[in-house]
Amino acid sequence: MRYKIVHIGDSGINDVHHIGVEHDGTYYSVIFGRYENGGFLSIPNMGIGSELAGFEDVLWNAGALGRTLKRKSATEAIVNAIADYAQYLRYKEVQDGSI
């Protein structure tokens, strides 16, 4: 087997988070973060991955995730949970004096 690794960009991966989202009796283990080309989301136990815009861009993120996760209500719950968590992190930074 021949291949060539053409990019090593671990330094570009950051702001990674893991949240558990329960919706309609199903648990979604959601890992999301940023990398050089934008944002990403993974639900490993379901084999689902998607690009993300900003964590709070619910409309764009729902469209992107909806291409792989076919349950619209679950898609909306997950992207809203990510947006809410991002707002919480920003609030916490302000309270802690980080920004």
C-alpha positions as CSV (number, residue, x, y, z in Angstrom):
1,M,0.0,0.0,0.0
2,R,1.4,3.4,-1.0
3,Y,0.4,6.7,0.6
4,K,1.9,10.0,1.5
5,I,1.0,12.1,4.6
6,V,0.8,15.6,3.1
7,H,-0.2,17.5,6.2
8,I,0.4,17.3,9.9
9,G,-1.7,20.0,11.6
10,D,-2.2,19.0,15.2
11,S,-1.3,22.6,16.3
12,G,-4.4,23.8,14.3
13,I,-6.8,21.7,16.4
14,N,-8.1,23.5,19.4
15,D,-11.1,24.5,21.5
16,V,-12.3,20.8,21.7
17,H,-15.2,19.9,23.9
18,H,-17.3,16.8,24.7
19,I,-20.9,17.1,25.7
20,G,-23.6,14.5,26.2
21,V,-27.0,15.4,24.6
22,E,-30.1,13.4,25.5
23,H,-33.0,13.8,23.1
24,D,-36.1,11.7,22.6
25,G,-34.7,8.8,24.6
26,T,-31.4,8.7,22.7
27,Y,-28.0,9.7,24.1
28,Y,-25.6,11.5,21.7
29,S,-21.9,11.8,22.7
30,V,-20.9,14.9,20.9
31,I,-17.3,15.9,20.4
32,F,-16.7,19.3,18.7
33,G,-13.9,21.8,18.2
34,R,-12.0,23.9,15.7
35,Y,-9.3,23.0,13.2
36,E,-7.5,24.9,10.4
37,N,-10.5,24.9,8.1
38,G,-13.2,25.8,10.6
39,G,-15.2,23.7,13.0
40,F,-16.0,20.0,13.3
41,L,-18.4,17.7,15.1
42,S,-18.2,14.0,15.7
43,I,-20.7,11.5,17.2
44,P,-18.3,8.5,17.3
45,N,-20.7,5.9,18.6
46,M,-23.0,6.6,15.6
47,G,-20.4,7.0,12.9
48,I,-21.5,10.6,12.3
49,G,-19.2,13.6,11.5
50,S,-19.8,17.0,10.2
51,E,-18.2,20.4,9.6
52,L,-19.4,23.3,11.7
53,A,-19.4,27.0,11.2
54,G,-19.1,29.0,14.4
55,F,-20.4,27.1,17.4
56,E,-23.4,29.4,17.7
57,D,-24.4,29.3,14.0
58,V,-27.4,27.1,14.5
59,L,-28.8,27.4,11.0
60,W,-25.7,26.5,9.1
61,N,-24.7,23.8,11.5
62,A,-28.1,22.2,11.3
63,G,-27.9,22.1,7.6
64,A,-24.4,20.5,7.7
65,L,-25.2,17.9,10.4
66,G,-28.6,17.2,8.8
67,R,-26.8,15.7,5.8
68,T,-25.5,12.8,7.9
69,L,-27.9,12.7,10.9
70,K,-31.3,12.2,9.3
71,R,-33.4,12.9,12.4
72,K,-34.3,16.6,12.1
73,S,-35.3,17.0,15.8
74,A,-32.1,15.4,17.0
75,T,-30.1,17.6,14.6
76,E,-31.7,20.7,16.0
77,A,-31.3,19.5,19.6
78,I,-27.6,18.9,19.1
79,V,-26.7,22.1,17.3
80,N,-28.7,24.1,19.9
81,A,-26.9,22.3,22.7
82,I,-23.5,23.2,21.1
83,A,-24.6,26.9,20.8
84,D,-25.9,27.0,24.4
85,Y,-22.6,25.4,25.6
86,A,-20.6,28.0,23.7
87,Q,-22.6,30.8,25.3
88,Y,-22.0,29.2,28.7
89,L,-18.2,29.1,28.0
90,R,-18.2,32.7,27.0
91,Y,-20.1,33.7,30.1
92,K,-17.8,31.7,32.3
93,E,-14.7,33.4,30.7
94,V,-16.2,36.8,31.5
95,Q,-17.0,35.8,35.0
96,D,-13.5,34.3,35.6
97,G,-11.8,37.4,34.1
98,S,-10.2,35.4,31.3
99,I,-11.4,37.9,28.7
